[in-house]
Amino acid sequence: MKYEGTDQAYDALAYVYDELMDNIPYTEWCEVIVSMIEKYGVSEKVDRSEGSGFFGNLKYDDVEIVKEKELTEDEILNSEKNLVVDLGCGTGTLTNLMYKRGYDMIGIDCSESMLEVAQDKRDGKGYEILYINQDMRDLDLYSTVGTIYSVCDSINYLLKDDEVIRTFKLIENFLYPGGLFMFDFNTLYKYEQVIGDSTIAENREDCAFIWENFYDDETHINEYDLSIFIERNEPDIFKRYVETHYQRGYTLEEMLDFLKKAELKPLLIRDSDTRDEPTAESQRIFIVTRKEKREDK
């Protein structure tokens, strides 16, 4: 993700992101998302051997979608509800896992560099995944979708109340009736008490980074100044790249208010680490919401 003041965010990090973030439990996240879809959602896995997936009926070139054959209205709507969107997909690791589990996937990210890595992974595996370069604040899909999820604190890159509300309203607009929106976010407590004003450094064989945090108590915005050292073609010669990221901490009460304004109904709220009810010391919270069907309103 990259937002105001961070035009170059993830440009260099994209190419070492998977190596530096190898501790992220993508497989575990995939299992949680699949279980939530199966329990609460409308999206179903597709039988690709029969060519019944949405992208089995469509071909894509960048973000242009062209129909290869005419479908009935019922067939189109049924295909749409099975679409799953990875919002803030990054390098596509989780998108690929969800595709392998049988879902028709769309990955959306505003970093071109991250999407280039994601597309290389997709093409190397021969997967039919549509990637779109788009800012979530201006989400614009070509159809409704059955499921949207956004993990790894992508929502924290939205720095203002109205940006979160706008994004949630756009998500609600593009969800199929009864469709799910799942997301996590870093809490205000995490920035204030855990990572704010701290420095994190790691050294790997062919890259290293220094991650400095500067937390502003008034705006609740955490600035990450990231120095990345990547080995060049010559052995032991490293090039330094500098990026700046901004994230804002939110309370659970704030998030619930934003969801209410977007008419998204919370179904499940858990501490992402313990999977128990959130507490005042929860660092990351996971929320499952649903777009209510018209008769439910």
C-alpha positions in Angstrom: 0.0 0.0 0.0 1.1 3.6 -0.5 -0.8 6.7 0.5 -0.3 10.4 0.9 3.3 11.4 1.5 4.5 7.9 0.6 4.6 7.9 -3.2 7.6 5.6 -3.3 6.5 3.3 -0.5 7.1 -0.4 -1.3 9.0 0.4 -4.5 12.2 -1.2 -3.1 10.7 -3.2 -0.4 8.5 -5.1 -2.9 11.4 -7.1 -4.2 12.6 -8.3 -0.7 9.2 -8.2 1.0 8.7 -12.0 1.0 12.1 -12.7 2.4 11.8 -10.1 5.2 8.2 -11.0 6.0 8.7 -14.8 6.1 7.3 -14.9 9.6 3.8 -13.9 8.4 1.4 -16.8 9.0 -0.2 -16.7 5.5 -1.3 -20.4 5.7 -3.1 -19.8 9.0 -4.7 -16.6 7.7 -5.9 -18.6 4.7 -7.5 -21.2 6.9 -9.3 -18.6 9.0 -10.7 -16.8 5.9 -11.9 -20.0 4.3 -13.6 -21.1 7.5 -15.3 -17.7 7.8 -16.6 -17.9 4.2 -17.8 -21.4 4.8 -19.6 -20.5 8.0 -21.0 -17.1 7.2 -20.5 -16.3 3.5 -22.0 -16.8 0.0 -18.8 -17.5 -2.0 -18.3 -21.1 -3.1 -15.3 -22.9 -4.5 -15.3 -23.5 -8.2 -14.7 -26.6 -10.2 -11.9 -25.5 -12.6 -11.9 -28.8 -14.3 -15.3 -27.9 -15.7 -14.3 -24.4 -16.6 -17.0 -23.0 -14.4 -14.9 -20.3 -12.7 -15.5 -16.7 -13.4 -12.1 -16.3 -15.1 -12.8 -19.5 -17.0 -15.5 -17.6 -18.8 -13.5 -14.4 -19.1 -10.1 -13.3 -20.3 -8.2 -10.3 -19.0 -5.7 -7.8 -20.3 -4.6 -5.6 -17.5 -8.0 -4.5 -16.0 -10.0 -4.8 -19.3 -12.5 -7.7 -19.0 -13.8 -9.2 -22.2 -16.5 -11.9 -22.4 -15.7 -14.9 -24.5 -19.3 -16.2 -24.6 -22.7 -14.9 -23.6 -23.9 -15.8 -20.1 -27.4 -15.6 -18.7 -28.1 -13.1 -16.0 -28.4 -15.9 -13.4 -25.0 -17.4 -14.5 -23.4 -13.9 -14.3 -24.8 -13.3 -10.8 -23.8 -16.8 -9.6 -20.3 -16.3 -10.9 -20.0 -12.8 -9.2 -21.0 -14.1 -5.8 -18.1 -16.6 -5.9 -15.5 -13.8 -6.6 -13.1 -13.1 -3.7 -11.1 -9.9 -3.5 -7.8 -9.6 -1.7 -7.7 -5.9 -0.9 -4.1 -4.7 -0.3 -2.8 -8.0 -1.7 0.8 -7.0 -1.8 3.0 -9.7 -3.5 0.1 -12.1 -3.8 1.2 -14.8 -1.4 -2.2 -15.1 0.3 -4.0 -14.5 -3.0 -2.3 -17.6 -4.4 -3.2 -19.7 -1.4 -6.8 -18.7 -1.7 -6.8 -19.6 -5.4 -5.3 -23.0 -4.6 -8.2 -23.5 -2.1 -10.6 -23.2 -5.1 -11.7 -19.5 -5.1 -11.9 -17.1 -8.1 -9.5 -14.4 -6.9 -8.9 -10.7 -7.6 -5.9 -9.0 -6.0 -6.0 -5.2 -5.6 -3.1 -3.1 -4.5 -2.0 0.5 -5.1 1.7 -0.4 -5.3 2.8 -1.2 -8.9 6.0 -2.8 -7.6 4.2 -5.2 -5.3 1.8 -6.2 -8.1 4.7 -6.8 -10.5 6.0 -9.4 -8.0 2.5 -10.8 -7.5 2.0 -11.2 -11.3 5.3 -12.9 -11.7 4.2 -15.5 -9.1 0.8 -15.9 -10.8 2.3 -16.4 -14.2 5.0 -18.8 -12.9 2.2 -21.0 -11.5 -0.2 -20.6 -14.4 -3.0 -19.3 -12.1 -6.0 -17.3 -13.4 -5.9 -14.4 -11.0 -6.9 -10.8 -11.9 -4.6 -8.2 -10.4 -5.7 -4.5 -10.4 -3.6 -1.5 -9.6 -6.0 0.6 -7.5 -6.2 2.7 -4.3 -8.8 1.2 -1.9 -10.1 4.7 -1.3 -11.2 4.7 -4.9 -12.3 1.1 -5.2 -14.1 0.6 -8.5 -15.0 -3.0 -9.4 -16.7 -4.1 -12.6 -19.2 -6.3 -10.8 -20.4 -7.3 -7.3 -18.2 -9.8 -5.5 -19.1 -12.3 -2.7 -16.2 -11.7 -0.4 -13.6 -9.0 0.3 -10.8 -9.3 2.8 -8.0 -7.1 3.8 -5.3 -8.3 6.2 -1.8 -7.4 7.4 -3.0 -4.0 8.7 -3.7 -2.5 5.3 -6.6 -0.5 6.7 -4.2 1.3 9.0 -2.8 3.1 6.0 -6.0 5.1 5.9 -5.1 8.1 8.0 -8.4 9.9 8.3 -11.9 8.9 9.6 -13.5 9.9 6.3 -11.1 7.8 4.4 -12.0 4.7 6.3 -15.7 5.4 6.1 -15.5 6.1 2.3 -13.6 2.8 1.8 -16.0 0.8 3.9 -19.0 2.3 1.9 -17.3 1.4 -1.4 -16.8 -2.1 -0.1 -20.4 -2.4 0.9 -21.5 -1.1 -2.5 -19.6 -3.8 -4.4 -20.5 -6.7 -2.1 -23.1 -9.2 -3.3 -26.1 -9.3 -0.8 -25.0 -11.4 2.1 -21.4 -11.1 1.1 -18.6 -10.8 3.6 -16.0 -8.2 4.4 -13.2 -9.3 6.7 -10.2 -7.2 7.9 -7.7 -6.7 10.6 -6.2 -3.6 12.0 -3.4 -2.6 14.4 -4.9 -1.0 17.5 -4.1 2.4 19.1 -2.6 0.4 22.0 0.0 -1.2 19.8 1.3 2.0 18.4 1.2 3.8 21.8 2.6 1.1 24.0 4.4 -1.5 21.9 6.1 -0.3 18.6 5.9 3.5 18.8 9.3 5.2 18.9 11.1 1.9 18.7 13.7 0.7 16.2 13.6 -2.8 14.5 16.6 -4.1 12.6 17.2 -7.4 10.8 20.2 -8.7 8.8 19.8 -11.4 6.2 22.2 -13.0 3.8 21.5 -10.8 0.8 19.5 -7.9 2.4 18.9 -6.1 5.6 16.7 -3.3 7.0 16.4 -0.7 9.7 12.8 0.2 10.6 12.5 3.3 12.8 9.1 4.2 14.3 8.0 7.7 15.3 4.6 7.9 16.9 2.6 11.1 17.1 0.2 11.1 20.2 -2.0 13.8 18.8 -2.8 12.4 15.4 -2.3 8.7 16.4 -0.2 8.4 13.3 3.0 6.2 13.3 5.7 7.1 10.8 8.0 4.3 9.7 11.3 5.3 8.3 12.7 2.3 6.5 16.2 1.8 5.3 16.7 -1.3 3.1 20.1 -2.6 2.1 19.9 -4.9 -1.0 22.9 -6.8 -2.3 23.8 -5.9 -5.9 25.4 -8.1 -8.5 28.8 -7.7 -6.9 29.3 -9.8 -3.8 29.2 -7.9 -0.5 28.1 -4.7 -2.3 24.8 -3.4 -1.0 22.6 -0.5 -2.2 20.6 1.5 0.3 17.0 2.4 -0.4 14.9 4.7 1.8 11.1 4.6 2.2 8.6 6.2 4.5 5.3 4.7 5.5 2.5 6.1 7.6 -0.1 4.2 9.6 -2.8 5.3 12.0 -3.9 3.4 15.1 -7.6 2.9 15.7 -9.7 1.7 18.6 -12.3 -1.0 18.3 -15.0 1.5 19.1 -13.9 3.7 16.2 -13.9 0.8 13.8 -17.4 -0.3 14.8 -18.7 3.3 14.3 -17.1 3.4 10.8 -18.8 0.0 10.0 -22.1 1.3 11.2 -21.9 4.3 8.9 -21.2 2.0 6.0 -24.1 -0.3 6.9 -21.8 -3.3 7.4 -23.0 -5.7 10.1 -20.2 -7.2 12.4 -20.6 -10.9 12.9 -17.4 -11.8 14.7 -14.7 -9.8 16.5 -11.5 -11.5 17.8 -8.0 -10.7 19.0 -5.9 -11.8 16.0 -3.2 -13.3 18.2 -5.2 -15.1 20.9 -8.4 -15.6 18.9 -10.3 -14.6 22.1 -12.5 -11.6 22.7 -10.5 -8.4 22.3 -9.1 -6.7 25.4 -7.7 -3.2 26.1 -4.2 -4.7 25.4 -5.1 -6.4 22.0 -2.5 -5.4 19.4 -4.3 -6.5 16.3 -8.1 -7.2 16.0 -9.8 -9.2 13.3 -13.4 -8.4 12.3 -15.9 -10.3 10.1 -18.8 -8.2 8.7 -21.6 -8.9 6.3 -23.6 -6.9 3.8 -27.2 -7.5 4.9 -29.7 -8.7 2.3 -32.5 -6.3 1.5 -35.1 -8.3 3.4 -32.8 -8.2 6.5 -32.7 -4.4 6.7 
